[in-house]
Amino acid sequence: MSSFNPQEMIDRFASRAAAVKKRTLPPVGGDERALFLEQAQNDFMDFAMLADAEVQFDDGVLTLTIDLRSEG
């Protein structure tokens, strides 16, 4: 088994965020469409935040730091 690389994990989340942005809309309408769009937005937000995290891996403890303070 290879050792855990936290940067590779962060890179995977960045790829997932990009994939959500490119995700095509399936042929759904009405309430299903709204739910699909809401889920896509939530997926993008979650993946993008994790992709921007500062990562620290010490003694088997993974710490992700995400600064949610607004700029300015």
Backbone as a chain_set.jsonl record, in Angstrom:
{"seq": "MSSFNPQEMIDRFASRAAAVKKRTLPPVGGDERALFLEQAQNDFMDFAMLADAEVQFDDGVLTLTIDLRSEG", "coords": {"N": [[0.843, -1.187, 0.0], [0.57, 2.198, -0.856], [1.885, 5.226, 0.603], [-0.106, 7.709, 2.264], [-0.921, 10.641, 0.566], [-1.588, 13.805, 1.157], [-1.776, 16.031, -0.564], [-2.366, 14.925, -3.028], [-4.967, 14.085, -2.498], [-6.228, 16.574, -2.169], [-5.881, 17.545, -4.756], [-7.529, 15.741, -6.135], [-10.037, 16.559, -5.198], [-10.127, 19.093, -6.348], [-10.283, 18.363, -9.032], [-12.754, 17.095, -8.996], [-14.433, 19.258, -8.395], [-14.14, 20.751, -10.731], [-15.242, 18.932, -12.523], [-17.915, 18.905, -11.72], [-18.701, 21.439, -12.517], [-18.699, 21.056, -15.254], [-20.665, 19.22, -15.588], [-23.359, 17.824, -17.282], [-26.821, 18.56, -17.715], [-29.264, 16.259, -16.893], [-32.129, 14.84, -18.647], [-34.463, 16.094, -17.061], [-37.273, 17.545, -15.382], [-39.116, 20.242, -13.805], [-39.597, 19.851, -10.332], [-37.612, 17.896, -9.929], [-35.553, 18.806, -11.554], [-34.847, 21.205, -10.282], [-33.915, 20.172, -7.837], [-31.74, 18.675, -8.755], [-30.076, 20.715, -9.777], [-29.608, 22.161, -7.43], [-28.223, 20.241, -5.923], [-25.949, 19.94, -7.53], [-24.79, 22.484, -7.239], [-24.23, 22.448, -4.485], [-22.435, 20.271, -4.414], [-20.328, 21.325, -5.966], [-19.558, 23.535, -4.363], [-18.729, 22.232, -1.982], [-16.62, 20.538, -2.916], [-14.91, 22.455, -4.045], [-14.233, 24.034, -1.812], [-12.808, 22.162, -0.252], [-10.764, 21.659, -2.039], [-9.372, 24.028, -1.887], [-8.288, 23.958, 0.593], [-5.834, 24.228, 3.185], [-3.467, 21.843, 3.958], [-2.414, 19.584, 6.474], [-0.507, 16.948, 7.692], [0.227, 15.111, 10.285], [1.71, 12.744, 12.339], [-0.24, 10.795, 11.711], [-2.583, 12.248, 11.811], [-4.834, 14.052, 10.002], [-5.262, 17.334, 9.083], [-7.358, 19.759, 7.867], [-7.443, 23.047, 6.843], [-9.644, 25.576, 6.303], [-10.196, 28.703, 5.232], [-12.825, 30.663, 5.819], [-13.379, 33.285, 5.993], [-14.516, 36.351, 4.689], [-13.053, 38.156, 1.968], [-11.458, 41.329, 2.186]], "CA": [[0.0, 0.0, 0.0], [1.357, 3.429, -0.909], [1.617, 6.132, 1.714], [-1.121, 8.727, 2.02], [-0.413, 11.929, 0.122], [-2.717, 14.731, 1.283], [-1.884, 16.917, -1.722], [-3.083, 14.175, -4.059], [-6.376, 14.149, -2.124], [-6.677, 17.928, -2.485], [-5.949, 17.619, -6.217], [-8.728, 15.004, -6.558], [-11.195, 17.414, -4.935], [-10.119, 20.144, -7.372], [-10.79, 17.734, -10.253], [-14.193, 16.871, -8.812], [-15.107, 20.554, -8.514], [-14.165, 21.079, -12.16], [-16.179, 18.011, -13.179], [-19.28, 19.352, -11.416], [-18.972, 22.602, -13.373], [-18.916, 20.58, -16.622], [-21.736, 18.224, -15.553], [-24.514, 18.164, -18.109], [-28.113, 18.411, -17.066], [-30.03, 15.153, -17.46], [-33.471, 15.243, -19.08], [-35.437, 16.132, -15.962], [-37.995, 18.811, -15.35], [-39.837, 20.596, -12.588], [-38.95, 19.73, -9.022], [-36.395, 17.095, -10.065], [-34.525, 19.676, -12.127], [-34.407, 22.118, -9.233], [-33.13, 19.397, -6.892], [-30.471, 18.34, -9.406], [-29.26, 21.926, -9.819], [-29.201, 22.468, -6.057], [-27.189, 19.272, -5.544], [-24.739, 20.276, -8.278], [-24.197, 23.659, -6.598], [-23.663, 22.003, -3.211], [-21.254, 19.459, -4.723], [-19.255, 22.223, -6.389], [-19.102, 24.31, -3.215], [-17.993, 21.352, -1.08], [-15.372, 20.12, -3.536], [-14.047, 23.623, -4.218], [-13.689, 24.417, -0.501], [-11.775, 21.193, 0.115], [-9.631, 21.841, -2.949], [-8.645, 25.217, -1.451], [-7.839, 23.782, 1.976], [-4.434, 24.017, 3.536], [-3.456, 20.501, 4.522], [-1.306, 19.215, 7.35], [-0.608, 15.536, 8.051], [1.244, 14.867, 11.302], [1.482, 11.6, 13.227], [-1.487, 10.119, 11.37], [-3.73, 13.152, 11.942], [-5.013, 14.937, 8.853], [-5.943, 18.573, 9.425], [-7.651, 20.64, 6.729], [-7.8, 24.39, 7.28], [-10.363, 26.3, 5.245], [-10.477, 30.068, 5.679], [-14.124, 31.079, 5.316], [-13.564, 34.727, 6.17], [-14.631, 37.057, 3.408], [-11.922, 39.033, 1.672], [-11.749, 42.755, 2.224]], "C": [[0.883, 1.243, 0.0], [0.984, 4.327, 0.265], [0.611, 7.205, 1.292], [-0.45, 10.039, 1.644], [-1.565, 12.924, 0.163], [-2.861, 15.665, 0.085], [-2.6, 16.225, -2.867], [-4.588, 14.177, -3.777], [-6.962, 15.516, -2.489], [-6.82, 18.079, -4.002], [-7.179, 16.876, -6.755], [-9.983, 15.839, -6.319], [-11.271, 18.559, -5.94], [-10.663, 19.584, -8.685], [-12.289, 17.5, -10.162], [-14.97, 18.178, -8.942], [-15.214, 20.952, -9.98], [-15.159, 20.193, -12.898], [-17.623, 18.418, -12.926], [-19.65, 20.53, -12.301], [-19.295, 22.169, -14.804], [-20.093, 19.611, -16.722], [-22.92, 18.695, -16.394], [-25.801, 17.856, -17.364], [-28.872, 17.249, -17.698], [-31.432, 15.63, -17.843], [-34.489, 15.123, -17.954], [-36.123, 17.487, -15.977], [-38.596, 19.06, -13.981], [-39.002, 20.493, -11.334], [-37.654, 18.942, -9.101], [-35.245, 17.933, -10.608], [-33.961, 20.607, -11.069], [-33.536, 21.386, -8.208], [-31.768, 19.032, -7.467], [-29.544, 19.552, -9.415], [-28.757, 22.313, -8.431], [-28.089, 21.524, -5.603], [-25.874, 19.565, -6.259], [-24.035, 21.478, -7.644], [-23.546, 23.282, -5.27], [-22.408, 21.166, -3.425], [-20.083, 20.353, -5.091], [-18.679, 22.977, -5.196], [-18.257, 23.445, -2.275], [-16.631, 20.973, -1.658], [-14.405, 21.287, -3.677], [-13.439, 24.066, -2.886], [-12.585, 23.457, -0.081], [-10.55, 21.331, -0.773], [-8.779, 23.043, -2.551], [-8.054, 25.088, -0.047], [-6.321, 23.721, 2.077], [-4.398, 22.712, 4.306], [-2.208, 20.277, 5.366], [-1.548, 17.769, 7.771], [0.536, 15.204, 8.993], [0.821, 13.709, 12.196], [0.13, 10.933, 12.982], [-2.732, 10.97, 11.499], [-3.748, 14.1, 10.755], [-5.816, 16.149, 9.3], [-6.107, 19.4, 8.158], [-8.076, 21.985, 7.303], [-8.411, 25.116, 6.106], [-10.747, 27.661, 5.819], [-11.772, 30.532, 5.039], [-14.395, 32.575, 5.533], [-13.649, 35.382, 4.798], [-13.435, 37.974, 3.226], [-12.366, 40.477, 1.752], [-12.262, 43.149, 3.497]], "O": [[1.837, 1.329, 0.772], [-0.095, 4.2, 0.843], [0.502, 7.552, 0.116], [0.475, 10.491, 2.318], [-2.434, 12.893, -0.709], [-3.981, 16.054, -0.248], [-3.358, 16.86, -3.6], [-5.393, 14.261, -4.704], [-8.055, 15.603, -3.048], [-7.784, 18.681, -4.475], [-7.802, 17.324, -7.718], [-10.896, 15.832, -7.145], [-12.365, 18.954, -6.344], [-11.425, 20.26, -9.377], [-13.011, 17.686, -11.141], [-16.049, 18.201, -9.535], [-16.257, 21.435, -10.422], [-15.848, 20.659, -13.805], [-18.467, 18.292, -13.813], [-20.78, 20.617, -12.784], [-20.072, 22.831, -15.492], [-20.478, 19.22, -17.824], [-23.412, 19.812, -16.235], [-25.841, 16.989, -16.491], [-29.102, 17.247, -18.907], [-31.869, 16.697, -17.413], [-35.272, 14.175, -17.902], [-35.599, 18.456, -16.527], [-38.581, 18.189, -13.112], [-37.869, 20.97, -11.269], [-36.69, 19.278, -8.414], [-34.102, 17.788, -10.174], [-32.747, 20.78, -10.966], [-32.525, 21.927, -7.761], [-30.76, 19.071, -6.762], [-28.361, 19.432, -9.096], [-27.613, 22.741, -8.276], [-27.124, 21.956, -4.972], [-24.804, 19.453, -5.661], [-22.81, 21.484, -7.528], [-22.445, 23.739, -4.961], [-21.424, 21.328, -2.704], [-18.973, 20.167, -4.593], [-17.462, 23.053, -5.032], [-17.194, 23.872, -1.825], [-15.611, 21.074, -0.976], [-13.205, 21.127, -3.451], [-12.265, 24.432, -2.832], [-11.536, 23.891, 0.397], [-9.423, 21.143, -0.315], [-7.584, 23.074, -2.847], [-7.396, 26.007, 0.44], [-5.632, 23.233, 1.182], [-5.208, 22.496, 5.207], [-1.11, 20.715, 5.024], [-2.659, 17.407, 8.159], [1.676, 15.034, 8.561], [-0.283, 13.698, 12.741], [-0.562, 10.552, 13.926], [-3.839, 10.466, 11.314], [-2.801, 14.854, 10.53], [-6.918, 16.01, 9.832], [-5.136, 19.703, 7.465], [-8.966, 22.051, 8.151], [-7.792, 25.26, 5.052], [-11.523, 27.753, 6.77], [-11.811, 30.771, 3.832], [-15.499, 33.059, 5.287], [-12.936, 35.005, 3.869], [-12.877, 38.498, 4.19], [-13.506, 40.81, 1.427], [-12.562, 44.325, 3.704]]}, "num_chains": 1, "name": "protein.A"}
